[in-house]
Amino acid sequence: MDLSEYKGVFIYAQETDGKISPIALELLGKARELADQLEDKTVTAVLLGSNVAGLTKELAEYGADRVIVVDDPALTEYTNEPYAHALTSVIETYKPEIFLIGATAIGRDLGPRVAARVHTGLTADCTALDIGDYPLTPLPGHEAEQKHGQLLMTRPAFGGNTIATIACPNFRPQMATVRPGVMKKLAPKEGAQAEIVNYNPGFEKNHCWVEILKVVKEVSKAADIQDAKILVSGGRGVGSKENFKILEDLADALHGTVACSRAAVDAGWMPKELQVGQTGKTVRPKVYFAIGISGAIQHVAGMEESDLIIAINNDPNAPIFDVADYGIVGDLNHVVPLLTKKIKETLAEKAAA
């Protein structure tokens, strides 16, 4: 493999129900940051689907220099064989140095399949990406063997108890799936243009193809916590499903959204789609209330980038206080209702004024 043939940073622009998924825009922001540190600074978005040409404008405004469009009826609904074939063909033709995919349900299925076909490595569920040297510190006498300009991919390991940084120095592309919510979107540049490349690898059905007979969409009543500006999150310390009503009252007063830790989901108190953490969602709200949450590293990994963190816990030694901007030691059954009452009174006074 001639590594010098591989240039630029590519991202998979996932499309769902005719819309660009938020993770694609997050990846474009990170791709621009990475590309600026490389010789080839081109950022390319790969858009797969059927009748998706109208989505290229949004990708350009969020940072894509080029959009490769594979538009074919075979890609109307996601199935792994045609999508893997299309993405593999794009990689073999255009030879990206780095290829990023969102760690969504689709991305986690698609990424490993494509990596295996192009014979490269893939680091899954990354929370940080950077360009640097590999190895980070060369062995004495082996300084000449250190490789520069490598993609350093960081992800939680051993159940979130440690952080691993991984490189793929000998194969290309360097591939990673990235957790939604951990990378920041760039501010869109209205009217920005990108080079549009229409590419079709050709599709032939084989024994691996599946036929979708019916698509049944589940309508979730739960709010998307990744879009919330204020999150009121509860953990095991809340004590019961009924006690989450206290948190709901606080969230209502703040026009926020209720979330939870894994312990609350495992106990059956809250639905999975409201879970924050390593095995849940990564969030970046303006304000994050951690109520009755101990602060295990698995949970902190999903909310530590919040602008303001307020912790309420009756254990003064709870790890959550190490990451909180403000902490209240006390019984949440007394503290939270008092806080809710005070917030309502303050808002009422402002409205009256």
N, C-alpha and C positions, 0 to 999 in steps of 0.2 A: 504494500500500500504506500503510494507516494503522498505523504501528508501535505506537501506543498500545493497539491491540486485543490485542496479543500479551503474555501474562502467564505467569509461572511457569517452572520448570525441569522438563523431561520427560526421562526416560531410556527406552531400549528394553530391556526385561527379557528377554533371550534365554533361551529354555527349550530344553534338549536332553535327550531321553530321559526326559521327565517330571520334570526337575530344573532349578532356576534355575541358570544358569551363573554362576560366580564373578565374571565381569566385570560382571554386572548389580549385584551387591552393592557392588562397587568404585565403580561409577558413582553409586549412591545416596549413598555417602559424599561424593563430590565435589559432587553435586547439592545436598546439604544445605549444604555450605560456600558454594557460589555463591549459593544462594537467600537465605541469611542476609544477603547484601550487596545484595539487590534489594528493590524496593517490595513485590512479590508474593513471599512466602516459601514458596509451595506447591511441594512436590516430588511429581511424578506419575510413576509407572511404567506403561509400556504393555506389557501382556502379551498376546502373540499365540500361538495354538496351538489344539489340540483337547483337550478335557477337562483344562483347566489351572486351573480355578477353585480347586482345593485349594492352589495355590501362592501365593495372595495373602497368606496369613498371614506367610510368610517375608519378603516384600517390605515389609510393614508393620513388622515387627520390625527391619528394617535401614534404616528411615528414610523410607519412602514415606508421604506424607499421603493420597494417593489412588492407586488402581490402576484403570486403564482396561483392561478385559478384552475381547478380541475372541476368542471361542471358537467355532470353526466347523470342520467336517470338512475344509473346503478347506485348512486350515492344519495338517493332521496331520503332513505332512513339509514341510520348507522347500523351496519353489520361489519364484523371485523375483517372478513376476507377482502371485499372490494376496497375498503378504506386502507387496509394495510398494503394492498397491491399499489394503490395510487400514491401513497406517501413514500413507499419504498422506491418507486419509479422516479419520483421527484428528487429524492436524495441521490440516487445513482446518476441522474442526469445533471443536476446542478451542483452537487458536491459541497454541501455546507460544512463549515468548520465546527459550528455549534448548532444544535437543534434542540429547541425547548418545547415541551408539551405540558399542558395543564394537568395536574393530578386529579382530574375529575373521574367519574365512573368510566367515561369513554376514554380519556387519556391513559388511565391505568390499564385498560385493556389493549389499547392501540400501541402505546409506546414500546412495551417489551416485544411485541410481535415484529414491529418494524426494526428494532435494534438487532434482533436475532437474524433477520433477513439480510441486513447490510453488514453483519458481522462486526458489531461494535458493542461497547458497554453502555449501560444505562443506570444512572443513579436515581432512585425513586424517591418521591415525596420530599424534595429539597425545600429548605427554608431559607437558604442563602446561596448566592452565586457570586463569584469574583474571578478576576483574572490574576494569576500569580505564578510562582515558581513551583516546580515539582521535582524532587521532594522539597518541602518547605525549608528544611535544613539539610544540606548535603552531608554525606558521610565524609570524614576527614580523608583527603587524598582523592576524593571522587567528585570534586567541585565541577569538573568539566562535564560530568554526566547530568548535571541539573538542567532541566528543561524549563524554558521561560514561556510566558504567554499561554499558560495552560488554564483551562476552565477548572476552577476549584469548586466542587459541589458539596455543600454542607447539608446534613440531614440528621435528625434524631436517631439514635441507635440504642439497642438494649432496653427497649421499652421506654425510651425517652430519658433514661438515666445518664446518658452521655451524648456528646455531639461528635459525629464523624465527618471529616473532610476527605473527599474522594476525588481522584483525578483519573483520566483515561488518556495517558500520554502516547500510547502506541497505535491507537486506532481512531478513525474519524467516520462520521462526525462524533463529537463529544455530546452525548445525549443525556437529558435530565427531564424528569417530570417535576413540576413545581406546584406546591400547595397553593390553592386559591386563597387570596387575601393577604399573602405575605409580601408581595411586590406592589409598588405604587404605580398607578397609571400616570402617564404624562398628561399635562394639560393639553387638550386638543387644539390643533392649529387649523382654524376654519379655512377651507379652501386649499389646503395642502394637497399636492398631487403625488402620485406614485406611478411607477412604471407597471403596467398591467400585462402579464404574460398568460395567455391562454394555453393550457397544456392538457393533453389527454393521452394517457398511457395505453388506452385500449382495454376493454374489459371482456374477458371470456369466462363464462361460468365453469366452475370445476366442482369436484366432489366436496369441497370445503364450503361452498356457498350455502347459505340458508335463506329460506323464503319467509318473510314476515307476513303472516296472515291477518293480523289485526293489532293495532296499537291502542292501548287503553291508557289514557292519561289520568293519573291520580291528582285530584285537586287538593292541595294542602291548605289548611286554614291557618297554619302557623306563619308568622311574618318571617321574612328573610333577615336573620340577625346580622348578616354581613353588610346589609345596607343601612342598619340602624346607626343613628348618631349618639344615642344614649342607650346603654344596656344595663339592666338590673339583673344580675346573675346570681343564682343560688346553688348551694351545694348540699352535702350531707347534713351540715349543721342546721339547715332549715327544719329538719325533723320529720316532715310529712308532706304529702301532696296538698293537704288542706292549708298548710302554712304558707304555701306559695301565693296564697291570696294577699298576704301582707306585702310581698314583693310586687305583685300586680298593681296594688294600690299606689305604691311608690312610682312604678313605671308610668301609670296613668297620669299622676300628678306632674311628671316630668315630660310627658308626651314621648316616652321611651318604649323599649321593648324588653320583655322578660327573656332571659336565657338561663343556662344551667351548666353544671359540671357533669362529668360522666357518672359520678355517684348518684346523682338525681335521676339520670336516665336508667341506670341499672336497677334502681329501687322501684322503677315504674311510675315515678312521680311526674316526669316530663317526657315529651317526645324527643326522639333522636335528632330531629332537624333543628332543635334549639340548643344542642350541645356545643360548647366551646372547648377547644383543646386539641391535643395531638390526634385523637381519634374522632374529633368532631370538626368544627369549623374554626378557621382563623379569622379573627375580627380586629378592626381598627376604629372603634367608635371614638367620639370626642370625649365621652365620659363612660367609664366602666365601673359599676358597683359590684364588688365581690363579697357576697353576703353568705356567711356560713361555709366558706370555701377555704380549705386549709392552705392551698397554694402549692400543690404538688407540681413538679416540673412539667408533667404532661399537660396540665391545665394552663400553666403560665405560658407555655410555648404558643398557645392559641390566642393570648390577649395582651402580651407584654408590650405590644406596639401601640396600645391605646394612649390617647393624648393625656388623659387624667384617670388615675386608678384610685378608687376609694374602697377600702376594705373594712368590713364590720365582722368581728369575730370575738368570741368570749375567751379565746386562748391568746394571751399576749405574746406567746412564742411561735405562733402560726407562721409558716414561711411566707404567706401571702403579704405580710407586712414588709418583707424585704423588697418587694417590687411596687408596693403601694405608694402613691404620693401623699395620701392622707389615710390614717387608720383610726378606727374607733374600737376600743376594747369594751365589750359589753354584750348583754343578751339581746340578740336581734329582735326578739319578741317585744322588747320595750323600746330599743333604739330606733328601729325602722318606722313604727307608727308615729313616734314623736317627730322624726325627720320628715315624714310625709305630711304631717299636720303643719309643721313650720313652713314647708315649701308651699303648701296651699294658701296659708295665710299671707305669705310674702307676695305670691302671685296675685292674690285678691287685692292687696294693698296697692300694688303697681297698677292693676287694672282700674281701680277706683281713682287713682291719681291722674 
